[in-house]
């Protein structure tokens, strides 16, 4: 496992809790939920690229046939699916316990500065709360994500506006004599 700088944070998201609280996905079918999961992971990847943090999203798969946890990294985001008969809450509690202990026991050059758990599940918030571990509600985190996306879009718009102003066509770069020659050449080609 890589060493974290002491100013780096870890954010653990209860995936389905976030989806069902933010997207109101209660009546969606499995395919739509899979699409929303992918969208969430993409948004988290964007968030990670702009913030100094590690991100883990945990999805509950306790009703699946998975005998083991599925752990993979997608665009820098660690994605965990629990195993059969294991809740995402249990995985999050285990992660928080290990990461908080590592941050406390190791010298300050290792571990995380802060650990955040994103969930709107009140019992889960109480269980994970401890020194150096903070909770964020799904609404708070979604507001952060939305603000970050708007900020990025504004930067892109400004960069596009600036680049349009800086972009000069070849004709504008040429003196009048060469511009005339270019115009004549184009007329010959278009005939």
Secondary structure, 3 states (H helix, E strand, C coil): CCCCCCCCEEEEEEHHHHHHHHCCHHHCCHHHHHHHHHHHHHHHHHHHHHCCEEEEEEECCCCCCCCCCEEEEECCEEEEECCCCCCHHHHHHHHHHHHHHHHHHCCCCCCCCEEEEECCCHHHHHHHCECCEEEECHHHHHHHHHHHHHHHHHHHHHHHHHHHHHCCCHHHHCCHHHHHHHHHHHHHHHC
